[in-house]
Amino acid sequence: MSVEEALEIVQLVIEKGSLNKVEEIVLRQCWEGKSYLEIARDSGYEVGYVTDVGARLWQALSKVFGKKVTKNNFPALLRQQYIAKHIPVLAGSGANEQQQSQASILSLLAAKQQDTAEYRDWGEAVDVAIFYGRETELATLKQWMIHDSCRLVALLGMGGVGKTALAAKLAEQVQNSFEYLFWRSLRNAPPIEDLLRDLIQFLSHQSVELPDNLDSQIACLMSHLRSSRCLLVLDNYESILRSGERAGRYCSGYEGYGKLLRRIADERHQSCLILTSREKSVGIAVKEGKTLPVRSLHMIGLPLVEAQKILGDKDVVGSEDESKQLIERYSGNPLALKIAATSIRSLFGGDIRKFLDQGTVIFGDLRDLLDRQFNRLSPAEKKIMHRLVNCRDSMSFSELRENCSGSISPQELLEALESLVCRSLIERRSTSFTQQSVVVEYLSAQVIAGLTPFPPKD
């Protein structure tokens, strides 16, 4: 169902029979998955006014449908409730010519559209009513998924950079292009059999008995992905990958996830799987390419203007230079900025300068977040990270090889560098490698405190 068809239906059912300019804007942009804050910014209206208009619309539609309507569920309910409830009334014996015409329109829509009201399982998806920037990334991902028909898309980046939020916003905006939407977090590392059981039962609308072996279970899922257009999201994919080794190796007992990814990437179907992960799993790199159906997006921090909005929403103040300095020290990482802004407000009265003057920028929840990511590194990766932080500048491969001579073989160096890139912990700039500011701050703080897990220079 297109947004134009949706607007036509709403015009038919609301009591006053027409939408004003703002109501139409709200309906159009909510249909695209935009938040009230985004709608207000795009349209020039106050966010409170936009929210009130939306609330009145959902209340009016709830009265018509006899079921609670929200900005998130109204596309699906529009298909289900109106078509099922009102075609018989409009086409009845007492219907006038206009009503008969309306019934005809809706009958055509009913024939084209499958009832999808119950075909959304958002699982543990986060609320993205407030969302900062990422317009370029969203446009790129929509191009890949809708126009290029990518079968597998990986969102990669450091912890806190906003992978989950981007996946949720993307899923909201493209959900009407899919018959089914299924979201699961792998944070607690569910066995592959549990995931497949939930997914197949969801797609088949019934409790089914799965085949005995994994290959047959995946084959059963693939038949659904071929027959229906499904959007699957697996969040926190790094939870099933090993620590202490090169990036992307599966934990013992979780190799079945790799088999699932290979089937989804290689076989013809009309669905799409989105992964979010702090590191790229084995097998994705060799299958991806700019014209291939497997692609990955490496996320970095927010640009200055969008990052400043986080500070403004958190009610912290400072000069443009002070806010820029703060954002650069955290590499524009949204979660890091939110954590810092909370402390700035509670400990320094919202004054950025006072916070910067005290010197410590890595602490509390942010340190815990980085600890978890760095504890996953192999010994060779830890040595390279230590060398780079000592340098505090970029180093070429030849400089790293010379600096690590005697402790890391050339083969280990290549493998470790590739692994660190997959983990988004180092960045390649032309022919050299460097670290993000937040990483440098973290490692430097560890060294100063005498807590660094990284080996000293040979």
C-alpha positions in Angstrom: 0.0 0.0 0.0 1.4 3.4 -1.0 1.2 6.5 1.2 -1.3 8.0 -1.4 -3.6 5.0 -1.0 -3.3 5.3 2.8 -4.2 9.0 2.7 -7.2 8.2 0.5 -8.5 5.7 3.0 -8.0 8.0 6.0 -10.0 10.7 4.1 -12.8 8.2 3.7 -13.1 7.2 7.3 -12.6 10.3 9.4 -15.7 12.1 10.4 -14.8 15.5 8.9 -13.9 13.9 5.6 -10.7 15.7 4.8 -7.2 16.3 6.3 -5.7 19.7 6.9 -2.1 20.5 5.8 -0.4 19.6 9.0 -2.4 16.3 9.4 -1.4 15.3 5.9 2.3 16.1 6.7 2.1 14.0 9.9 0.5 11.0 8.2 2.9 11.1 5.3 6.0 11.3 7.4 4.8 8.8 10.1 4.2 6.4 7.2 7.9 6.8 6.4 8.8 6.0 10.0 9.9 9.5 11.0 9.8 10.7 14.6 7.8 13.7 15.7 11.1 15.5 16.2 12.1 14.8 12.6 8.7 15.9 11.3 8.9 19.1 13.2 12.4 19.9 11.9 11.4 19.1 8.3 8.1 21.0 8.4 9.1 24.0 10.5 6.4 23.4 13.1 6.9 23.1 16.9 7.4 19.5 18.0 4.7 19.8 20.6 2.2 20.9 18.0 3.2 18.0 15.7 2.8 15.6 18.6 -0.7 17.0 19.4 -1.8 16.7 15.8 -0.6 13.1 15.7 -2.3 12.2 19.0 -5.6 13.5 17.7 -5.3 11.6 14.5 -4.6 8.3 16.2 -7.5 8.9 18.6 -9.9 9.5 15.7 -8.7 6.4 13.9 -8.9 4.3 17.1 -12.6 5.3 17.4 -13.2 4.2 13.8 -11.3 0.9 14.0 -12.3 0.0 17.5 -8.7 -0.8 18.3 -5.8 1.4 19.6 -4.0 3.1 16.8 -0.4 4.5 17.2 2.1 6.0 14.9 3.9 2.7 14.7 1.0 0.4 14.0 -1.3 2.5 11.9 0.0 1.3 8.5 -0.7 -2.4 9.3 -4.1 -1.6 11.0 -5.1 0.5 8.1 -4.8 -2.5 5.8 -6.5 -4.9 8.2 -9.2 -3.0 10.0 -10.6 -0.7 7.4 -10.7 -3.1 4.5 -12.2 -5.9 6.7 -14.7 -3.7 8.5 -15.9 -1.1 6.0 -16.2 -2.7 2.5 -19.4 -4.7 3.5 -20.9 -1.5 4.8 -20.0 0.7 1.9 -21.1 -1.9 -0.6 -24.4 -2.7 1.1 -27.9 -2.4 -0.4 -28.4 1.1 1.1 -25.1 2.4 -0.2 -25.1 5.5 -2.5 -23.0 5.8 -5.7 -20.1 7.4 -3.8 -20.0 4.7 -1.2 -20.1 2.0 -3.9 -17.2 3.7 -5.6 -15.3 3.8 -2.2 -16.0 0.2 -1.7 -14.6 -0.6 -5.2 -11.4 1.2 -4.4 -11.0 -0.6 -1.1 -11.8 -4.0 -2.7 -8.9 -3.4 -5.1 -6.6 -2.5 -2.2 -7.7 -5.6 -0.4 -6.9 -7.8 -3.4 -3.4 -6.2 -3.7 -2.5 -6.2 0.0 -1.9 -9.1 2.4 -3.1 -8.5 5.9 0.1 -7.6 7.8 -1.2 -6.3 11.1 0.1 -9.4 12.9 3.3 -9.7 10.8 5.5 -7.5 12.9 7.6 -8.8 15.8 9.8 -6.0 17.1 11.3 -8.1 19.8 13.8 -6.0 21.8 14.0 -3.2 19.3 14.9 0.2 20.9 12.6 3.3 20.8 14.0 5.7 18.2 11.4 8.5 18.7 14.5 10.8 19.3 17.1 10.1 16.7 20.1 12.1 15.6 21.3 12.6 12.0 22.4 9.6 9.9 20.4 10.8 6.9 23.3 9.8 4.5 23.5 6.3 6.1 19.8 5.8 5.9 19.6 6.8 2.3 22.5 4.4 1.4 20.9 1.5 3.3 17.5 2.1 1.7 19.2 2.1 -1.7 20.9 -1.3 -0.9 17.8 -2.9 0.5 14.9 -1.6 -1.7 16.5 -0.8 -5.0 19.6 -3.1 -5.1 17.7 -6.0 -3.3 20.6 -6.8 -1.0 20.1 -10.1 0.9 22.5 -9.4 3.8 23.5 -6.0 5.3 25.9 -5.6 8.2 26.0 -2.5 10.4 29.5 -2.4 12.0 31.1 -0.1 14.5 32.4 0.4 18.1 30.1 0.0 21.0 27.9 3.1 21.5 28.2 4.4 18.0 24.5 3.9 17.3 24.2 0.6 15.3 21.1 -0.6 17.0 19.4 2.8 16.8 20.2 3.1 13.1 18.9 -0.4 12.5 15.6 0.4 14.3 15.1 3.7 12.4 15.9 1.9 9.2 13.4 -0.9 9.9 10.7 1.7 10.8 11.2 3.5 7.5 11.3 0.4 5.2 8.8 -1.9 7.0 6.1 -1.1 4.5 8.2 -2.6 1.7 8.2 -6.0 3.5 5.4 -8.4 4.4 7.1 -9.6 7.6 9.4 -7.9 10.1 11.3 -10.0 12.8 13.8 -8.4 15.3 15.9 -10.4 17.8 18.8 -9.4 20.0 21.6 -12.0 20.4 22.8 -10.3 23.6 22.1 -13.5 25.6 23.5 -15.7 22.8 20.4 -17.9 22.1 21.1 -21.3 20.4 20.5 -21.2 16.7 17.8 -23.8 17.0 15.8 -21.5 19.4 16.1 -18.6 16.9 15.0 -20.8 14.0 12.0 -22.2 15.9 10.7 -18.7 16.8 11.3 -17.4 13.3 9.7 -20.2 11.4 6.7 -20.3 13.7 6.3 -16.5 13.2 6.5 -16.8 9.4 4.2 -19.8 9.2 1.6 -18.4 11.7 1.5 -21.6 13.7 3.4 -23.8 16.1 5.3 -26.2 13.8 7.6 -29.1 14.6 11.0 -28.4 13.2 13.1 -30.9 11.3 15.7 -32.8 13.3 18.8 -31.4 11.7 20.1 -27.9 11.3 20.4 -28.0 7.5 16.7 -29.0 7.2 15.7 -26.2 9.6 17.6 -23.6 7.6 16.1 -25.0 4.4 12.6 -24.6 5.9 13.4 -20.9 6.7 14.8 -20.3 3.3 11.5 -21.5 1.7 9.7 -18.7 3.7 12.3 -16.1 2.6 11.7 -17.1 -1.0 7.9 -17.1 -0.9 7.5 -13.9 1.2 9.4 -10.6 1.5 10.8 -10.7 5.0 13.0 -8.2 6.9 15.0 -9.9 9.6 17.2 -8.0 12.1 19.8 -9.8 14.4 21.1 -7.2 16.9 24.4 -7.6 19.0 25.8 -10.3 16.7 29.2 -10.1 18.4 27.7 -11.9 21.4 28.1 -15.2 19.6 31.7 -14.5 18.5 34.8 -15.5 20.4 37.0 -13.3 22.6 40.8 -13.5 22.7 41.2 -14.4 19.1 41.0 -12.7 15.7 37.7 -11.1 15.0 34.7 -12.9 13.6 35.3 -16.5 14.9 32.2 -18.2 16.2 31.9 -19.4 19.8 31.8 -23.2 20.2 28.3 -24.4 19.5 27.3 -21.3 17.5 28.8 -22.2 14.1 25.2 -22.8 12.9 24.8 -19.0 12.7 27.6 -18.9 10.1 25.8 -21.6 8.1 22.6 -19.5 8.2 24.4 -16.4 7.0 26.0 -18.3 4.1 22.6 -19.6 2.9 21.0 -16.2 3.2 23.9 -14.6 1.3 24.3 -17.2 -1.4 20.8 -18.3 -2.3 18.1 -16.5 -4.3 15.3 -15.0 -2.3 13.3 -11.8 -1.9 14.2 -11.0 1.8 16.9 -9.1 3.7 18.8 -9.8 6.9 20.3 -6.9 8.8 23.1 -7.6 11.3 24.5 -5.2 13.9 27.9 -6.1 15.4 31.0 -4.7 16.9 33.0 -6.9 14.6 32.5 -8.5 11.2 31.9 -12.3 11.3 34.0 -14.7 9.2 32.6 -15.2 5.7 31.0 -11.8 5.2 34.0 -10.1 3.8 34.6 -12.5 0.9 30.9 -12.3 -0.1 30.5 -8.5 0.0 31.0 -5.9 -2.8 29.5 -2.7 -4.1 27.5 -4.6 -6.7 27.0 -7.8 -4.8 23.9 -8.7 -2.6 26.0 -8.6 0.6 27.3 -5.3 1.9 28.5 -3.7 5.1 28.4 -0.2 6.5 31.2 0.8 9.0 29.7 3.4 11.3 31.7 6.3 12.8 30.7 8.9 15.3 28.2 11.7 14.5 29.4 14.9 12.7 29.7 18.1 14.8 26.3 19.6 14.2 24.3 16.4 15.0 26.6 15.7 18.0 25.9 19.2 19.3 22.2 18.4 19.4 22.9 15.6 21.9 24.6 18.1 24.2 21.8 20.6 23.7 19.1 18.0 24.5 21.1 17.1 27.7 21.1 20.7 28.7 24.9 21.2 28.9 26.4 24.5 27.8 29.7 25.8 26.5 31.2 27.8 23.7 31.3 26.4 20.2 35.0 25.6 20.6 34.4 23.9 24.0 31.6 21.7 22.6 33.7 20.9 19.5 36.6 19.9 21.8 34.3 17.6 23.9 32.8 16.0 20.8 36.3 15.4 19.2 37.6 13.8 22.4 34.7 11.2 22.3 35.0 10.8 18.5 31.4 11.8 18.1 30.3 8.6 19.7 26.6 9.2 20.7 26.5 6.9 23.8 29.9 8.3 25.1 28.5 11.9 24.6 25.3 11.1 26.5 27.2 9.5 29.4 29.6 12.5 29.5 26.7 15.0 29.3 24.9 13.4 32.1 28.0 13.7 34.3 28.6 17.3 33.2 25.1 18.2 34.2 25.1 16.4 37.5 28.7 17.2 38.7 29.6 20.5 36.9 26.2 22.3 36.6 26.2 21.6 32.8 29.4 23.6 32.2 31.5 21.9 29.6 34.6 24.0 30.3 34.7 22.9 34.0 34.4 19.3 32.9 37.3 19.6 30.4 39.5 21.4 32.9 39.4 18.5 35.3 41.1 16.3 32.7 39.4 12.8 33.0 37.2 11.9 30.2 37.0 8.1 30.4 35.2 6.9 33.5 32.2 4.9 34.8 29.9 3.3 32.2 32.0 4.5 29.3 35.1 2.8 30.7 33.1 -0.4 31.3 31.9 -0.3 27.7 35.4 0.1 26.3 36.7 -2.6 28.7 34.3 -5.1 27.3 35.4 -4.3 23.8 39.1 -4.4 24.5 38.9 -7.6 26.5 37.9 -9.4 23.3 41.3 -8.7 21.6 44.0 -11.3 20.9 47.5 -10.8 22.3 48.8 -9.6 18.9 46.0 -7.0 18.6 46.8 -5.7 22.1 50.4 -5.2 21.2 49.5 -3.2 18.1 47.1 -1.1 20.0 49.8 -0.4 22.6 52.3 0.6 19.8 49.8 3.0 18.2 48.8 4.7 21.5 52.5 5.2 22.3 53.0 6.8 18.9 49.9 9.0 19.3 50.0 9.4 15.5 49.4 7.3 12.5 51.8 4.6 11.6 52.4 2.9 8.2 52.5 -0.9 7.9 56.3 -0.8 7.5 56.6 1.3 10.6 54.4 -1.1 12.6 56.3 -4.1 11.3 59.6 -2.5 12.3 58.2 -1.4 15.7 56.8 -4.9 16.4 59.8 -6.8 15.0 60.7 -9.7 17.3 57.4 -9.9 19.0 54.9 -10.3 16.1 55.7 -12.0 12.8 54.7 -10.3 9.5 51.9 -12.9 9.1 50.5 -12.2 12.7 50.8 -8.4 12.0 48.7 -8.7 8.9 46.1 -10.8 10.5 45.9 -8.7 13.6 45.6 -5.4 11.6 42.8 -6.9 9.5 41.1 -8.1 12.7 41.3 -4.6 14.4 39.8 -3.0 11.3 37.0 -5.5 11.4 36.4 -4.5 15.1 36.4 -0.8 14.1 39.2 -0.1 16.7 41.7 1.3 14.2 41.2 3.3 11.1 43.1 3.2 7.8 44.1 6.5 6.4 45.7 6.2 3.0 48.7 4.0 3.7 48.7 4.3 7.5 46.8 3.3 10.6 45.5 5.3 13.5 43.1 5.2 16.4 40.0 7.2 17.2 40.4 9.9 19.9 38.1 8.1 22.3 40.3 5.0 22.0 43.5 7.0 22.6 41.9 8.6 25.7 40.9 5.2 27.0 44.3 3.5 26.5 46.2 6.6 27.9 44.0 6.5 31.0 44.7 2.8 31.5 48.4 3.4 31.2 48.4 6.3 33.6 46.4 4.3 36.1 48.7 1.3 35.8 45.7 -0.8 34.7 46.6 -1.4 31.1 46.2 -5.0 30.0 48.5 -4.2 27.1 52.1 -5.5 27.1 54.9 -3.0 27.4 57.2 -2.2 24.5 59.9 -4.9 23.9 
